[in-house]
Amino acid sequence: MKYPLFTRVALADDLPKENLLCGDLATILEYYAGSAGQEPGYELEIFNAVGDTFAVVTVRESQIKSLRNDELLSVRPPIA
């Protein structure tokens, strides 16, 4: 599924090197189609609770998921 730019999504995997966890919210900044046989990717911006940029990461399409209306937002400190 190709997500439009600036769509809000959630991480589907933990990204420990970036101190991010499955379920963290992100905004899509860029789409990368990938070569033949390669999974598409996305550049994401992750914000802290007050709207400051926390991280910008590039992930495979399988590492993000759509938000659903039956999910709640929460806050947490960064993992160490």
N, C-alpha and C positions, 0 to 999 in steps of 0.2 A: 504494500500500500504506500503510495507516495503522499506524504504529508505536505500541505502548503507551507510556505515560509511564514514565520511568525506565529505558527500554531503552538499552543501550550501542550506539552506532553509530559509523561512521567518516565523516569528511568525504569527499565525492566530488569536491570542487573545492578549489583553493587559495582562501583568503580573505586576500589580502595586507594589506588595511587592518587586519585583526585579528591579523596575524602568525601565521596558521594555514595549514597545508598539507594537501593531499589525503592522506587516511590517518590524520590526527590523530583520536584517540578523543574521543567526546563522550557525554554522557548527556542524554536527552530530558527537558526540564522541562515543556514545554507544547506542545499541538497547536493550530494555527489552521486551521480548515476552509477559509477563503478564500471569496470571493464567487463567483457564477456565472461560469465561464470563467477563474477565477483559480486558480493552483496552490496547494495546501495548503502550510502552512509549519510550522516547529517552532522553539521556543526551546531552545537547547542550552547545557549547561555543559561547559566544557573544563577539565580539571584538569592540573596539572603532575605530574612523576614521583612526588612525595611526597604527592599528594592535595589540594593547595591549589588553589582556584579560580584559573585563569589568565584565562578569558574567559567571558562569557555573550553568545551571538550568536543572531540570528534568521535562519533560512535557508529557502529553498524546499525542498520534499520531494525534488526532483531533485538537491539538493546533499548528500544523505546516502545512505549505503548500509549494508546489514546486515553484521555481522561474520560471518566464516566460520571453520570449525574448521581450515582449512589455512593460516591466516595467523598471523604472528608479531608480537609487540609489539616496539617499539624506543623509544629515547629520543633526543631531539635538543635542541639549544639553540633558543630562539626566533629566528625570522628577523628581520633588522634592518629 
